[in-house]
């Protein structure tokens, strides 16, 4: 006899990972484009540092607030649908049981099993409603502190990402020279970030890394060119 081990690889995504991706992607790109644009207009790195810090503060707050509102909206939507499902199992239980049977029918179970399963689920109202929320509406209960955690995660990720393109300007007075270091450092970080982001989401890692890097490069080049032109 031989033991056969079946190993499945699936993406274990998380809310934290999503928040970091949202915060870091904007944090790396927006301050990078801003610093590059200002480098095309001013010589002093001090002005760029002040503007960059202001942008990072404003951007992290705005992104964090967006994450908070998204989390609250998700929670409010879930609670609203939960209340509606409890109301429906009270008012129209047979229709709700039929929806349970329809679900089991879709996955190929026999009529007898459909009937037994729906009756068993309907014995526990909470279990019944939870089943309908997950399999009829496709909703999972969000963590009660999800909104606040999302705001913090996105905001901090934005700050971390924004410091990278801005850091050379802290040490180099000439903005053009600082920009050269900023471009190299930021493009490397964008490539690494894009690589791991793509790897975790299950797409071609190298292609994803190149795509993220090009987006950042084009944004910075456009900002620099416009500033020079003006």
C-alpha positions in Angstrom: 0.0 0.0 0.0 1.2 3.5 -0.8 0.3 6.7 0.8 -0.6 9.4 -1.7 -0.4 13.0 -0.4 -2.3 15.5 -2.3 -1.0 19.0 -1.8 -3.1 22.0 -2.9 -1.7 25.5 -3.2 -4.2 28.2 -2.7 -3.8 31.9 -2.1 -4.3 32.6 1.6 -5.4 36.2 1.1 -6.1 38.4 4.1 -7.5 41.9 4.9 -4.1 42.9 6.1 -2.4 42.0 2.9 -5.0 43.9 0.9 -4.6 47.0 3.1 -0.8 46.9 2.7 -1.1 46.5 -1.1 -3.5 49.5 -1.3 -1.4 51.7 0.9 2.0 50.8 -0.5 1.1 51.0 -4.1 -0.2 54.6 -3.8 2.5 55.5 -1.2 5.3 54.6 -3.6 3.7 56.1 -6.7 2.1 59.4 -5.7 5.0 61.0 -3.6 7.4 59.7 -6.2 5.6 61.5 -9.0 5.3 64.6 -6.8 9.0 64.7 -6.0 9.9 64.1 -9.6 7.6 66.9 -10.7 9.0 69.4 -8.2 12.5 68.4 -9.2 11.8 69.6 -12.6 10.7 73.0 -11.3 12.9 73.8 -8.3 16.6 73.3 -7.4 16.3 73.2 -3.6 15.6 69.8 -2.1 14.3 71.5 1.1 11.1 72.7 -0.7 10.6 69.2 -2.1 11.0 67.7 1.4 8.4 70.0 2.9 6.0 69.4 0.0 6.6 65.7 0.2 6.0 65.4 3.9 2.8 67.4 3.5 1.6 65.1 0.7 2.5 62.0 2.7 0.5 63.3 5.7 -2.5 64.3 3.6 -2.3 61.1 1.5 -2.0 58.8 4.4 -5.0 60.4 6.2 -7.1 60.4 3.0 -6.2 56.8 2.2 -6.8 55.7 5.8 -10.2 57.5 5.9 -11.1 55.8 2.7 -10.2 52.4 4.2 -12.3 53.3 7.3 -15.3 54.3 5.3 -15.0 51.2 3.1 -14.9 49.0 6.2 -17.8 50.7 7.8 -19.8 50.4 4.6 -19.1 46.7 4.4 -20.1 46.3 8.0 -23.3 48.3 7.6 -24.2 46.4 4.5 -23.7 43.1 6.2 -25.8 44.1 9.2 -28.6 45.4 6.9 -28.7 42.1 5.0 -28.5 40.1 8.2 -31.6 41.9 9.6 -33.4 41.3 6.3 -32.6 37.5 6.3 -33.9 37.1 9.9 -37.1 38.9 8.8 -37.5 36.6 5.8 -37.0 33.4 7.7 -39.8 34.6 10.0 -42.2 35.8 7.4 -41.6 33.4 4.5 -39.8 30.3 5.9 -41.0 28.0 3.0 -39.5 30.3 0.4 -36.2 30.5 2.3 -36.2 26.7 2.6 -36.7 26.5 -1.2 -33.7 28.7 -1.7 -31.6 26.3 0.4 -32.9 23.4 -1.6 -32.0 25.3 -4.8 -28.5 25.8 -3.6 -28.0 22.1 -2.9 -29.7 21.3 -6.3 -27.1 23.5 -8.1 -24.2 21.4 -6.5 -25.8 18.2 -7.7 -27.4 16.7 -4.6 -30.5 14.5 -5.0 -34.0 15.7 -4.1 -34.1 13.6 -1.0 -30.8 15.0 0.3 -31.9 18.5 -0.6 -35.0 18.1 1.5 -33.2 16.6 4.5 -30.5 19.2 4.4 -32.9 22.1 4.2 -34.9 20.8 7.1 -31.8 20.2 9.3 -30.5 23.7 8.6 -33.9 25.3 9.3 -34.0 23.8 12.8 -31.5 26.4 14.0 -32.5 29.9 13.0 -29.0 31.4 13.5 -27.4 28.6 11.5 -30.1 29.0 8.8 -29.5 32.8 8.5 -25.7 32.3 8.5 -26.1 29.8 5.7 -28.2 32.1 3.6 -25.8 35.0 4.2 -22.8 33.0 3.1 -24.2 30.9 0.2 -27.1 32.9 -1.1 -25.6 36.4 -0.7 -21.9 35.5 -0.6 -21.3 37.6 2.5 -18.9 36.8 5.3 -19.3 38.6 8.6 -16.7 41.4 8.8 -14.6 41.8 12.0 -16.2 44.5 14.2 -12.9 46.4 14.4 -12.2 45.9 10.7 -12.8 49.6 9.7 -10.4 51.0 12.3 -7.7 48.4 11.5 -8.0 49.0 7.8 -7.6 52.8 8.3 -4.4 52.2 10.4 -2.9 49.6 8.0 -3.5 51.6 4.9 -2.3 54.8 6.4 0.9 53.3 7.8 1.6 51.5 4.5 1.2 54.7 2.6 3.7 56.5 4.9 6.3 53.7 4.6 5.9 53.7 0.8 6.0 57.5 0.6 9.2 57.8 2.6 11.2 55.8 0.1 11.1 58.2 -2.9 11.4 61.2 -0.6 14.4 60.0 1.5 17.2 61.0 -0.9 16.0 64.6 -0.7 16.7 64.6 3.1 20.5 64.1 2.4 21.1 65.7 -1.0 20.6 69.5 -1.4 20.5 69.5 -5.2 17.1 68.2 -6.3 18.3 66.9 -9.6 20.9 64.7 -8.0 18.5 63.6 -5.3 16.0 62.7 -8.1 18.5 60.3 -9.7 18.9 58.4 -6.4 15.1 58.5 -5.8 14.4 57.1 -9.2 16.7 54.1 -8.7 15.5 53.4 -5.2 11.8 53.8 -6.0 11.9 51.7 -9.2 13.7 48.9 -7.4 11.1 49.0 -4.6 8.3 49.1 -7.1 9.7 46.1 -8.9 10.1 44.1 -5.7 6.7 45.2 -4.4 5.1 44.3 -7.8 6.8 41.0 -7.9 5.6 39.8 -4.4 2.2 41.3 -5.0 1.8 39.4 -8.2 3.2 36.2 -6.7 0.7 36.4 -3.8 -2.2 37.1 -6.1 -1.3 34.1 -8.4 -0.4 36.0 -11.6 2.9 36.0 -13.5 5.3 37.6 -11.0 7.8 39.0 -13.4 5.1 40.5 -15.7 3.3 42.0 -12.7 6.5 43.5 -11.3 7.3 45.1 -14.7 3.8 46.5 -14.9 3.9 48.1 -11.5 7.3 49.5 -12.2 6.3 51.0 -15.5 3.2 52.7 -14.0 5.4 54.4 -11.4 8.0 55.4 -13.9 5.4 56.8 -16.4 3.7 58.8 -13.6 7.0 60.3 -12.4 8.2 61.1 -15.9 4.9 62.8 -16.8 5.0 64.9 -13.6 8.7 65.8 -14.3 8.0 66.7 -17.9 5.0 68.8 -17.2 6.8 70.7 -14.4 9.8 71.4 -16.8 7.4 72.5 -19.5 5.6 74.9 -17.3 
